[in-house]
Amino acid sequence: MGRRPEVFVRVLSMPEGQRLQRITRTAKDPVKLRRAIVVLMSAQGQPAADIAYLLKATDDYVRDVIHAFNDRGFDALNPKWRGGTPNKISEQTRDWICVIARCDPRFLAQPFSCWEPVETA
């Protein structure tokens, strides 16, 4: 198996380079920071393998970031977070639970006048 061809980020304009430098100094999100560093190093002529070695990442990760930046621009630096596990109950069941919680317990033939939290062990 031969060596993979080098991949580099497209030629950046001066404002784009300045924006990347600003992101590397001010980014709060570590994913965005890491991706900006990859793009900046690639723009400076560093090969993907060297970037991967310096950042302790895989070559594929670096190549994916570079390709994504070439395709989508600065939008590729933002992580696409997803919200955890899928819902275990349907929206209809959730709405029904909310209706029950808002009504008076005596209306549901319960012997108390307000809902109280259940203590769990």
C-alpha positions in Angstrom: 0.0 0.0 0.0 1.5 3.3 -1.1 1.5 6.6 0.7 -1.7 8.6 0.6 -1.7 11.8 -1.5 -1.3 15.0 0.5 -4.3 17.1 1.2 -4.1 20.8 2.0 -6.7 23.5 2.8 -7.6 25.8 0.0 -5.7 29.1 -0.3 -7.0 31.5 2.4 -7.5 35.2 2.0 -6.0 37.6 4.6 -9.3 38.1 6.4 -9.9 34.4 6.6 -6.4 33.8 8.1 -7.0 36.6 10.6 -10.3 35.1 11.5 -8.7 31.7 12.1 -6.1 33.2 14.3 -8.7 35.0 16.3 -10.6 31.7 16.7 -7.5 30.0 18.0 -7.0 32.7 20.6 -10.7 33.1 21.8 -12.5 29.8 21.2 -14.2 28.4 24.2 -15.2 25.2 22.5 -12.2 22.8 22.4 -13.6 21.1 19.3 -13.8 24.3 17.4 -10.3 25.3 18.6 -8.8 22.0 17.5 -10.4 22.2 14.1 -9.2 25.8 13.6 -5.7 24.8 14.5 -5.8 21.9 11.9 -6.9 24.4 9.2 -4.4 27.0 10.2 -1.5 24.5 10.2 -2.6 23.1 6.8 -2.7 26.6 5.4 0.9 27.1 6.5 1.9 24.1 4.5 2.0 21.4 7.1 1.2 17.9 5.8 -1.8 16.1 7.3 0.4 13.4 8.9 2.5 16.0 10.7 -0.6 17.8 11.9 -2.0 14.5 13.2 1.2 13.7 15.0 1.4 17.1 16.7 -2.2 17.1 17.8 -2.2 13.4 18.7 -5.1 12.8 16.2 -5.5 10.4 13.3 -4.6 11.2 9.8 -8.3 10.6 8.8 -9.5 13.1 11.3 -7.2 15.8 10.0 -8.1 15.0 6.4 -11.8 15.1 7.2 -11.5 18.5 8.9 -9.5 19.9 5.9 -12.0 18.5 3.4 -15.0 19.8 5.4 -13.4 23.3 5.6 -12.7 23.3 1.8 -16.3 22.3 1.2 -18.2 24.4 3.8 -15.8 27.0 5.0 -16.0 28.3 8.6 -19.2 26.4 9.2 -17.2 23.2 9.3 -15.4 24.4 12.4 -18.6 24.3 14.5 -19.3 20.9 16.1 -22.7 19.4 15.3 -23.8 18.4 18.8 -26.7 16.0 19.2 -28.8 15.8 22.3 -28.0 12.5 24.0 -30.2 9.4 23.9 -33.5 9.4 22.1 -36.8 10.0 24.0 -38.1 6.9 25.7 -41.7 8.1 25.7 -43.7 9.6 22.9 -44.7 13.2 22.7 -48.4 12.2 23.2 -47.5 10.4 26.4 -45.5 13.3 27.6 -48.4 15.7 27.0 -50.8 13.3 28.8 -48.4 13.2 31.9 -48.3 17.0 31.9 -52.1 17.3 31.8 -52.4 14.9 34.8 -49.7 16.8 36.7 -51.5 20.1 36.3 -54.9 18.9 37.4 -56.2 18.6 41.0 -55.5 15.2 42.5 -59.0 15.1 44.1 -60.4 15.3 40.5 -58.7 12.0 39.9 -60.1 10.4 43.1 -56.9 10.8 45.1 -57.2 11.4 48.8 -54.9 14.5 48.9 -55.2 18.1 47.7 -51.8 18.6 46.0 -49.2 16.5 44.3 -46.1 15.7 46.4 -42.8 14.4 45.2 -42.2 10.7 45.6 -39.1 9.9 47.7 -36.8 7.3 46.1 -34.3 5.2 47.9 
